[in-house]
Structures are given as structure tokens and as C-alpha cells.
């Protein structure tokens, strides 16, 4: 194992212990539907319940005569005559139309965030005692969707950029070997000592790379380090080229004379990602790969944020609902 991989693993293990405590806290604090609803309502309506359709704050609570199983228990009606909308704290969010108790959703979020190497639908189904695999699968994809960073800020400092293939074993470096077809490429960027970004791309073309660099690397970054692939010369404008350093991986792993020039930290992130994909997901459908990447990215980038559970729950509330058929259209389940 590479030295940096080991360091990363140790770091992840410590982090894992801490997160496991987080799951226990979540299980204690959100043991009932009421506790979960209090939390969601507080996040969604810090100034009191409002109608999600017209914004009116004149609302009444609907009292259900018989508490039907697994139905949301706190329903409101908008009192605006032209509106009359009925809603709950989860209306229009990723929780929408889910028959699972919120307590299971809360635990699922904590578990997915805990899982150093990712969490498959099957594992989640077992951990939470969810009736069907399909339900667990739909749930975990909705959590992943909420983990997609919608407004990512640019990476700065020393940024390493590298590419890897997912799903094929042939090495891209070294002696020419016939590449296996249908491998999918992931471009990774890592701010040394900081955040990581992964992108699923259909091919490695200079304009694809240029767009990603322009969008995700800060003009004020100190250095951009890549391997010696020729594509980077075409993908960088003059300002980026001035900071660009490359290391020729067929000859060396660290640039002689400057030990800081390497791409080891993005390589470590790739190896963690791959171990996760192998360990947890037996058949990662390419259609869903971007969501798996978002999950890894988010978990990694939030590792030091004390309020990461809360942040993810907030995102669950602001992420639009995703229909099951949207997820499964023209794809194989994975
Ligand atoms: Zn209304």
C-alpha cells in the first residue's frame, strides 16, 4: 500500500469512529416521528409553518381521526380560499411519497454518511429492516441526490488533477494493452489538504477538461499538478499554464528536484473511491455513477464539518422529489 494511502486510511478510520457516534446520537435524538417532524419543520419553517404553494402563514392543522400506518401525521391546510393546499413538512422534497417512517430516513442519512466505503441498498435494507430491496434502493438514491453539491466553489491552493477508469482492469499506463471497451472515465481534482471533486466524463477531450478546470479551479490557485498527458497543454489557458507542473508517471512518481510535485493525494482519493465501488456496489449502472461520485465527494469533503448531519438533512429538504420512474428509465438497477 502506498504511504499516502495508509495515511489516508488511518485518517478515515479515526473519522469513522467519530461518525459512528454520530449515528448513535441520531438514533437517540430522533427516536419518534414527532421528533423527526419537529426537526424538519424547524429547518423548513424557522418562522412558523407556511404554505409551500402560496406562502400564506394562515394555516390549520388537520387532525386525523385514525392514525393510519406510516402516513405522515402532521398535515396542514392552507386557509387562503383560492389555495386550500394540504401539505406536510416533507411535501415536494425527496421524502415526498415515501411510506417509510421518518425515523428510518434519519437513520439512513446517518448510516450513509458514516459508511467510509459507501453503503449499498442491500446493506441499508438489512440495517434498517426495510421490507423490499427496491424501497431501500430508491431511498439510498434519493439520499445521494441530496448529497450532490449544487453550487460547488472553486478549488484553490495546490490542486492535483488526474483521470482514472471505473469498471475496467486494464491499466492505462505502462506497456500498451488493449483497452477494455465501455470503461468509464472519472476526472478527479483535489485541493491538497482539502476538498475533492469527481466528474464522470464520456471521454478525455481537451475541451471537456478545459471546461472542468475553468469551472472548478480558482484563478488564484498556486499550482496545478497533473500527469504528463498532452491534453493538459491544450486544456489550460495561459494563466493556468504558468502554474502547471506535471509529473511523468512512466518514469517517476515525484518530480526529481521538487518533492511537492506529485499527484499522490488525488490518487489516494481514487483508490478509496474504487474500493468503495467494488466493496459496496456490485453493478454500478453508469447512469447513476454521478450520484455515487457525489456521495463520495460529499462524505469526504464534509469529514471535518461538525454539523454535517444537519447540513445533509437541510439538503434533503431543498432537493426536489425524484420519481422512481425517473431513476429507472432506460437503465438497469444497480
Ligand atoms: Zn396556500
Boltz pocket constraint, residues with backbone or C-beta under 6 A from the ligand:
constraints:
  - pocket:
      binder: B
      contacts: [[A, 51], [A, 52], [A, 53], [A, 54], [A, 55], [A, 56], [A, 78], [A, 79], [A, 80], [A, 83], [A, 84], [A, 85]]
      max_distance: 6.0
